């Protein structure tokens, strides 16, 4: 296990401007700094998309959390607010591949009942021990994995990173329980880093189950590309449950049901409001077990 300590951590809120929990948690830490005062590392706060926040929108021109591929950051021809903002953030906490900060914690919410979802892009020992530490100390914690080359997530600017996604909460709203769970997850992540830096981590679990994304199901559309049905009540709110072949997944406006055809899988982000711009109905994943150590 690599032993370089974590010296600087950036906590990011408002990567999506209408996800208020992370934004106002940063405000809380600014107002009451004694609530998060680590001893072995420095922490800084970043409001990622202030213009989208002002307009209560997820983004203005493009999804900021899909704007951090190295190829995009380096492309001078990419214009628009989020592309410019991605370059600014990369300059501020990066550059990606040799970042000034050692770790990024990016705070998000979902309109789906995801509980506490910790999102990874890598499964080395540090990251597995991190999510295991939180999962052992909080209820309703699920870990997901989204791997890809030249990743587009903001948090991947730093080599070590985790995304905290909590739901359900409507867009543009604070919800007490979701806020509390987000704050508790941040506190546990900070606690883990302190133990890691001081070589005092407790014994981790032998293994951890992680849901690895492999695909997306899109809403039904007519020949003109217009939505012609909705997520079926059969699967609504069944996040992180198993979808079996033959189950109804869409109810069409003509009264017919459309059923799933494929291998059994785990579904999440079911009927997520933020994904209607791309007509996504839900995400699909497979559960994998990772040995820790």
Secondary structure, DSSP 8 states (H G I E B T S, - for coil): -------EEEEEE-SSTT-HHHHHHHHHHHHTGGGS--SSSEEEEEE--HHHHHTT-S-SSS-GGG---HHHHT-TT--SHHHHHHHHHHHHH--TTS-SSSEEEEEEEESS--EEEEEES--SHHHHHHHHHHHTTSSSEEEEE---SS---GGGGSSEEEEEEEE---TT---HHHHHHHHHHHHHHHHHHHHHHTT------SEEEEEEEEEEEE--B-TTS-B-EEE-TTTTT-TTEEE-TT-EEEEETTS-EEE--SS-EEEESTT-GGGGGGTEEEEEEEEEEEE--
